[in-house]
């Protein structure tokens, strides 16, 4: 079968692509019929660019560095070929000895670990391979029982995995494939010592895959240490949001931000749009306070942050996915791990201190080809953070005027960056956030037509996972 995936350059080079060739389908990868059946059941036929370019190299056994925006399908880009490669080890035997860990996926957060595990369970459901997830913040008993029963694909956060290794219930001596997912975030969170301890326990003769939305110099240095002549795949410009995300900035004083959120959501309701949104804050205390304040304003809101127990976070996420909660207020603990198909809107109540985190926050919307709005409420004191974000993204964000009658004292900038007075039209009443007469495009920005990359995925399983997955 001829593979028409664009050829990737040398191991140190990269090919940039923003679209999947029309002739490519998942059948072209030569995946086992059991895997193809699971993919079809999820509603997929055409791979996204990161999948189209990565899967052939992973199947060929190459180490790989994959760079793509969040929401472009990079989880399946490594899960599918992993299942294919270790399928030869699949066994129906009940003996744990017949189910050693063959593939290990390390993630920085519990939420991302659950997301990857759900994908692994879905795509391996028709095989005899077992997948499990382990992470901190919950009792270890169920995880221990699952590991002792044997699993071939283990998804884990570094700290909890080391706990299981110390308890001698996790053995990495037969791992053939290692994946570092969101590796830059793991470095930000100080996981490098834990990563080194774990990697030292894995056979040197292995295949290593490193995936992330951004590749900093530190990540490239890490790759030089852990990967051997890796292929580098970049399917979109680094440090950029997906083309399906429409971004708007509103200059709003800190004191008026809560009121601005209410107006945005009320306007979306009038226009027949969903009120469901993720609202990002920088602090745990501010996250909880904002959620309570929105509740008082008649918005069904919930908070998720590091001080919440895993059980509380699971209940809140379940309520959000079911629609019982309209606004999920979150710290960056959720920026990398939440995967909710067709999430319509993300609001930055505060700009993050790290510009790269902005990319990951707005990556919660506009996923897998769906359209989404990313709204940033910016106080004048956050101008330096906004400048850093624009520098990273290599573009000026469209700034719309404040609503008429706002009490905000923060100066607004016109979309052309001139000193002309802001228009007194109400930006919360134009079609968010489509170009219109009331929303002049930034002269320095480029409007790119939306490109469909893949198919909107099926609704993910609800709730956190504590152990292995039962076959359906």
Helices and strands as residue ranges (DSSP letters): E 14-16, G 26-29, H 33-41, H 49-59, E 64-67, H 74-86, G 87-89, G 96-98, E 103-107, H 110-123, E 131-134, H 141-149, E 153-157, H 158-166, E 177-181, H 183-188, H 192-199, E 207-212, H 217-226, E 231-234, E 245-251, G 254-256, H 257-270, E 277-280, H 284-296, E 301-304, H 310-322, E 327-330, G 332-334, E 345-348, H 355-362, G 367-369, E 372-378, G 380-382, H 383-393, E 399-400, G 427-429
